[in-house]
Amino acid sequence: MITDPIADMLTRIRNALVARHDFTDVPASKLKIALVEVLKKEGYIRDYEVKSQGIKRTIRIHLAYADGGEPVIIGLQRVSKPGLRVYTQRGEVTRVQGGLGVAILSTPEGVLTGKNARRRGLGGEVLCYVW
């Protein structure tokens, strides 16, 4: 039983990048699909696809690498955890790596980047930082 599925997904991505895999598979959920969609829009992954095998659904995440073979994602950090939820107000969304990274938030309007949440005047639960 996985107690923190988001942390599990981020760890699978991190491990696949270290091993230089082209893709990784993670169990699917609505929140994970929304999170992967944000990663794709921000250019941290190439693509993703949701596969179904009966009741079980998985997300195949196609990882992105730069021209020299280095991963596009340098770091992934889970912020809000099941034991300690971290929320931010609309004006206090933190910048990651001086604006070079992205904070991903779960807001009332869906999963958004910190920049988009700031523009819309929204706060929410800080899911992770990506840089």
N, C-alpha and C positions, 0 to 999 in steps of 0.2 A: 504494500500500500504506500503510495507516494503522498507525503503530507503537503508538499509544495510543488504543484505541477509546473508552474512558471519557472521556478528555479531549475527544475529538472530539464525543461526545454532549453534554457539558456546554457546549462552545463553540456547538454548534447551538442549544441551549436559550437561552443567553445572547444570541446574535445575533437569534433570533426574538423575544425579549422587547424588545430595543432597537428592532426594527422594528415592534413591536406586532402581530405575527401571532397568529392564534387558535390555530394548531397548528404543529408541526414534525415532520418524519419523520426517523427515524434507523434505520440497519441494526440488526437485532435479534440478541441473544444472550441466553443464560440470565441472565448477570450483569446486563446492562442492563435486562432485564425486572424482575429483583428490585430493582434500584436505583430504577426508575420506580415500582414498587409502594410502596416506602418513601416516595418523594416524594408519592405520592397520599395515603397514610395520614396524613402530616404536614400535608397541606393546601397544599402548594406548587404542585401542578398540579390541574386539574379532573378529568381522566380520561386514560386511554390505551387504545389498542387495538392488537392485533398483527394485521398484515395479511400474507397469503401470496400471492405471485405465483410459482407454480411452486416452485422450490427457495429462492428469495430471500424472506426475511421482513423486514418493517419494522415499527417501532413508531411509531404516530402519537400524539404527546403533545399533549394539549389544555391549553394554558397558562391559568393563573389570573391574574385581575386584580382589584384592589380596586375599590370603588365609584367612586372618582375616576379610574379608568383606569390607575392605577399598577400595575406588576407586583407580585405577591406576593413573588416571589424578588428580593431586592435584590442578592445576591451568590452566586456559585458558585466554589469554589476546589478544584482537584484537588490532593490531598496526596501520595498514594503514586503514584509514576511508574515506568515500566519500568526506568529507569536508577537509581532510588533508591526502594526500597520502604520504607514507613514503617509500623511495627507498634507497637501499644500493648498494655501488659499490662492485666489485668482491673481493677486499681485505679487506673490512670493515664489513663483516657479523658478527654480534654480537653473543656472546655466551650467552645462557640463563641459569641462575642459576649456573654459573661456569662450564658449560658443562653438567649438569645433565638434562637440558631441551632441547627443540628443537625449533629452529626458522623455520617457514615454509614460503618459498618465492615462488612467481610467477615469473619464469624466462622465457627467450625466448625458453628454452628447456622443459618447463612444470613446474608443481608444484614440488618443491624439498625441502629437509631439508637444513638448513644452512650449515651443514657439507658437504653434497653432492655438493651444489653450490660452496663452497670454494674449494673443490677438482677439480671441473670442471672449475674453474676460471670464475664463472658467478656471476652477481649481479641481482637485480630485486626488485620488490615490496615486502615488508615484510608484509605478511598477518596476522600472529599471532605468539604468543609464547605459547608453551605447556610445562608444567613440572609436 
